[in-house]
Amino acid sequence: MTRTKDHLHRLDVDECLRRLESHPTHVGRIVFVDQGYPIALPVNYRVHRGTVVFRTDPGSKLMACAMGEKVAFEVDDVDERWREGWSVLLQGVAREVTDPGQLLALAQTGLEAWAGAESHTIELEWHRITGRELI
């Protein structure tokens, strides 16, 4: 961790990944552009071999990922009472996972489909990861 302001600390890459993996709810937000406007939608996720994976039904999230558009993914944990918390932001490109062997491996991570019966598995290959903690 690197100290920035009085109570704001930057998290290094290893700490960002640790917090992603250990997040108690495994719920984050996928951020992409839909019809010219940014949108952030909640998804349940897992970290697998350093990438974020989630499931989604057909629609705008899947289309953004299938077209190889740039996306962001954010996870945080906040204690409002103590005014403390942290956030991790990944930026990169998401793609649909279709390889049967990889899908089988991802099924072992505990990733559940909240989406409908036609859910698709998405993997986010991040190019930049940043995090900060407010204490």
C-alpha positions in Angstrom: 0.0 0.0 0.0 1.2 3.5 -0.8 0.0 6.5 1.3 -1.5 9.3 -0.7 -3.6 11.7 1.4 -4.3 11.7 5.2 -6.5 8.6 5.1 -6.4 7.4 1.5 -4.1 4.5 0.5 -3.5 3.1 -3.0 -3.6 -0.7 -3.2 -1.0 -2.6 -5.2 -2.0 -5.2 -7.8 -1.5 -8.1 -5.4 -3.7 -6.5 -2.8 -6.4 -5.6 -5.4 -6.5 -9.2 -6.5 -6.7 -10.5 -2.9 -9.6 -8.2 -2.2 -11.4 -9.3 -5.3 -11.0 -13.0 -4.4 -12.0 -12.5 -0.8 -14.9 -10.2 -1.2 -17.7 -11.5 1.0 -20.6 -11.3 -1.5 -18.7 -11.7 -4.7 -20.9 -9.0 -6.3 -19.4 -6.3 -8.4 -20.5 -4.0 -11.2 -19.7 -4.4 -14.9 -19.5 -1.0 -16.6 -19.9 -0.6 -20.4 -21.5 1.7 -23.0 -25.0 0.9 -24.2 -26.6 3.0 -26.9 -24.0 5.7 -26.4 -24.4 6.0 -22.6 -22.4 4.4 -19.8 -24.2 1.8 -17.7 -23.2 -0.1 -14.6 -24.9 -3.4 -13.8 -24.4 -5.7 -10.8 -23.1 -9.2 -11.4 -22.0 -12.1 -9.2 -18.4 -13.1 -10.1 -15.4 -15.2 -9.3 -11.7 -14.7 -9.8 -10.1 -17.5 -11.8 -6.4 -17.5 -12.7 -6.2 -13.7 -12.3 -9.3 -12.9 -14.4 -12.8 -12.0 -13.4 -15.6 -14.3 -14.6 -19.3 -13.9 -14.5 -22.5 -15.2 -16.1 -25.1 -13.2 -18.0 -28.2 -13.7 -20.0 -28.5 -12.5 -23.6 -28.7 -8.7 -23.8 -26.6 -5.6 -23.7 -23.9 -7.0 -21.4 -23.4 -10.0 -23.6 -23.4 -7.9 -26.8 -20.7 -5.5 -25.3 -18.5 -8.5 -24.4 -19.1 -10.3 -27.7 -18.1 -7.2 -29.7 -14.8 -6.9 -27.7 -15.6 -3.5 -26.3 -13.7 -1.9 -23.5 -15.3 -2.4 -20.1 -14.7 -1.7 -16.5 -15.4 -3.8 -13.4 -15.7 -2.4 -9.9 -16.0 -4.0 -6.5 -16.1 -2.2 -3.1 -16.7 -2.7 0.5 -17.9 0.2 2.7 -18.5 0.6 6.4 -20.8 3.7 6.5 -20.7 3.8 10.3 -16.9 4.2 10.4 -16.6 6.0 7.0 -14.1 3.5 5.9 -13.9 1.3 2.9 -12.1 0.2 -0.2 -12.7 -0.1 -4.0 -11.0 -2.0 -6.8 -11.4 -1.0 -10.5 -10.4 -3.2 -13.4 -10.3 -1.9 -17.0 -10.0 -4.2 -20.0 -11.8 -6.3 -22.5 -14.4 -9.0 -21.8 -15.1 -12.0 -24.0 -17.5 -14.9 -24.0 -16.0 -18.2 -22.9 -17.0 -21.0 -25.2 -14.3 -23.6 -24.8 -15.8 -26.7 -23.1 -12.7 -27.4 -21.0 -12.5 -23.9 -19.8 -16.2 -23.8 -19.0 -15.8 -27.0 -17.0 -12.9 -25.5 -15.0 -14.9 -22.4 -14.3 -17.9 -24.5 -13.1 -15.5 -25.6 -10.3 -15.1 -22.0 -9.0 -18.5 -21.8 -7.4 -19.7 -19.3 -10.0 -23.5 -19.5 -10.0 -25.8 -18.3 -12.7 -28.1 -15.6 -11.5 -29.1 -15.0 -15.1 -31.8 -17.0 -16.9 -31.5 -20.5 -18.4 -29.6 -19.1 -21.5 -26.8 -17.7 -19.4 -23.3 -17.2 -21.0 -20.0 -17.1 -19.2 -17.9 -14.0 -19.6 -14.2 -13.5 -18.8 -12.7 -10.1 -18.2 -9.1 -9.8 -19.2 -7.9 -6.7 -17.4 -5.2 -4.4 -18.7 -5.3 -2.0 -15.8 -6.2 -2.6 -12.1 -6.3 0.1 -9.4 -7.5 0.2 -5.9 -7.7 2.4 -2.9 -8.7 2.2 0.7 -10.1 4.9 2.9 -9.3 4.5 6.6 
